Amino acid sequence: MKLNKFSFTDEEFITIVNQISAKEIPMGQQSAPITTMDESIAIERLDSLGIIIFFVWIVELFGIAEDDLTKFMEAEDFTVRAIKVFVMQKATRAYDYATAKEYCERCL
């Protein structure tokens, strides 16, 4: 179901972030799932390529312009909270949680 506004709870957003980042963890490495909004996807989770691919999926899922992503990435604040605020401000597409979760399961 498509919505007009991004409306995930923190817990739902953490689940989506975990689904995406789990696919981008370098082969042979393991990472504990993110459990709080203040955790970063960058620290001991994803390498530089993994971070780029993670954000490719975020902008694709939520319809965010590449220029907006470039500006966000320059700040280098990759906490889940910062990513959620970014998505809330820049998303041109929004889904309910179930649809976004299904998208992540099918497309990643």
HUJO-V795216 format. One record per helix or strand. SS is the DSSP state (~ for helix, > for strand). FROM is the first residue (numbers start at 1). LEN is the number of residues. Records with the same first field share a line. If there is no record, write none. Layout:
SS=FROM-LEN  FROM-LEN
This chain:
>=2-2  40-1  79-1  94-2
~=10-15  48-15  66-10  80-11  97-11
